[in-house]
Amino acid sequence: MADTKALALDYLRLLEKGDFDAAFGKFAADGKVSVMGRTSSVGDFAKVVREFRSLVVGDMTLKVTGAVAEGDKVAVEVTGGANMQKGVRYDNEYHFLFEFKNGKIAHLKEYMDTAKAQATWDALGKAPPEREWK
């Protein structure tokens, strides 16, 4: 059995580095991502992440503050932040629930403080791109 905790932490490390091809390559071909209850394909989620990252100035941080694994599920708590365009600072707390199948991420559920995220998009003068998810 794959070390699911290591796989989850590696995904987050790759995301933090901006190595999106490697990060999203960890998903199953039919993998799904849910952000605050809105589910999309990995491809649609990747577009949102890439758009967000295009607004980041410098590095982005994702600091794991806790992780628990049981079988094919891994729960990870994370604090994250980045300096954005227009002098905007983004900081948030996240909870990720990874569900693995055959060593690949089958479903990733992301939870965050949506008020902080919305305030950042408002300060940037942009609508959150995930609103366009089908």
C-alpha positions in Angstrom: 0.0 0.0 0.0 1.3 3.5 -0.9 2.3 5.9 1.9 -0.8 8.2 1.4 0.4 10.7 3.9 3.7 11.2 2.1 1.8 11.5 -1.2 -0.5 14.2 0.2 2.4 16.1 1.6 4.3 15.9 -1.6 1.3 17.2 -3.6 1.2 20.3 -1.2 5.0 20.8 -1.6 4.7 20.8 -5.3 1.8 23.1 -5.2 3.8 25.5 -3.0 6.7 25.4 -5.4 4.4 26.1 -8.4 5.2 22.8 -10.1 1.7 22.4 -11.3 2.3 19.7 -13.9 3.8 17.4 -11.2 1.2 18.3 -8.6 -1.8 17.7 -10.8 -0.1 14.6 -12.2 -0.7 13.0 -8.8 -4.4 12.8 -9.5 -6.2 9.8 -11.0 -7.4 10.3 -14.6 -11.0 10.7 -13.3 -10.0 12.6 -10.2 -12.2 15.3 -8.7 -11.6 18.3 -6.5 -14.2 19.9 -4.2 -13.6 23.4 -2.8 -16.1 24.3 -0.2 -18.6 21.9 -1.6 -18.2 22.9 -5.3 -16.9 19.9 -7.2 -15.0 20.1 -10.5 -12.6 18.2 -12.6 -8.9 18.4 -11.8 -8.4 20.3 -15.1 -10.9 23.0 -14.0 -9.3 23.2 -10.6 -5.8 23.5 -12.2 -7.0 26.5 -14.2 -8.2 28.2 -11.0 -4.9 27.5 -9.2 -2.9 28.7 -12.2 -4.9 31.9 -12.4 -4.5 32.6 -8.7 -0.8 31.9 -8.9 -0.4 34.3 -11.8 -1.5 37.1 -9.3 1.1 36.1 -6.7 4.2 38.3 -6.4 7.1 36.2 -5.3 6.7 33.0 -3.3 3.7 31.4 -1.9 3.8 29.5 1.4 1.9 26.4 2.5 2.8 25.3 6.0 1.5 22.0 7.2 0.4 22.3 10.8 -1.1 18.8 11.2 -1.6 15.6 9.2 -3.4 12.4 10.0 -3.7 9.4 7.7 -5.9 6.4 8.0 -6.1 3.9 5.1 -6.8 5.7 1.8 -7.7 9.0 3.5 -5.4 11.8 4.7 -6.4 14.9 6.5 -4.0 17.9 6.4 -4.3 21.3 8.1 -2.4 24.1 6.4 -1.7 27.8 6.8 -0.9 29.6 3.6 0.0 33.0 2.4 1.3 35.1 -0.5 1.9 38.6 -1.5 -0.4 39.5 -4.4 -0.5 42.2 -7.0 -1.6 45.7 -6.0 0.1 45.2 -2.6 -2.6 42.8 -1.4 -1.6 40.2 1.2 -3.4 36.9 1.2 -3.4 34.6 4.3 -5.7 31.7 5.0 -6.1 28.5 6.9 -7.0 25.3 5.0 -8.2 21.8 5.7 -7.5 19.3 2.9 -9.0 15.8 2.8 -7.3 13.6 0.3 -8.9 10.3 -0.8 -6.6 8.0 -2.6 -7.1 5.1 -5.0 -4.3 3.0 -6.4 -1.7 5.5 -5.2 -3.4 8.5 -7.0 -5.6 11.2 -5.6 -9.1 10.2 -6.4 -10.8 13.1 -4.6 -9.4 16.2 -2.9 -11.7 18.2 -0.7 -10.5 21.7 0.3 -12.0 23.8 3.0 -10.9 27.4 3.8 -12.1 30.7 5.3 -14.1 31.9 2.3 -14.4 35.5 3.7 -10.6 35.9 3.6 -10.5 34.5 0.0 -13.4 36.8 -1.1 -11.7 39.8 0.5 -8.6 39.1 -1.5 -10.4 38.8 -4.8 -12.3 42.0 -4.0 -9.0 43.8 -3.2 -7.6 42.6 -6.5 -10.7 43.7 -8.4 -11.4 40.3 -9.7 -14.2 37.7 -9.4 -13.1 34.3 -8.0 -12.5 32.1 -11.0 -14.1 29.1 -9.4 -17.5 30.8 -10.0 -17.2 29.6 -13.6 -17.1 25.9 -12.6 -19.8 23.9 -14.1 
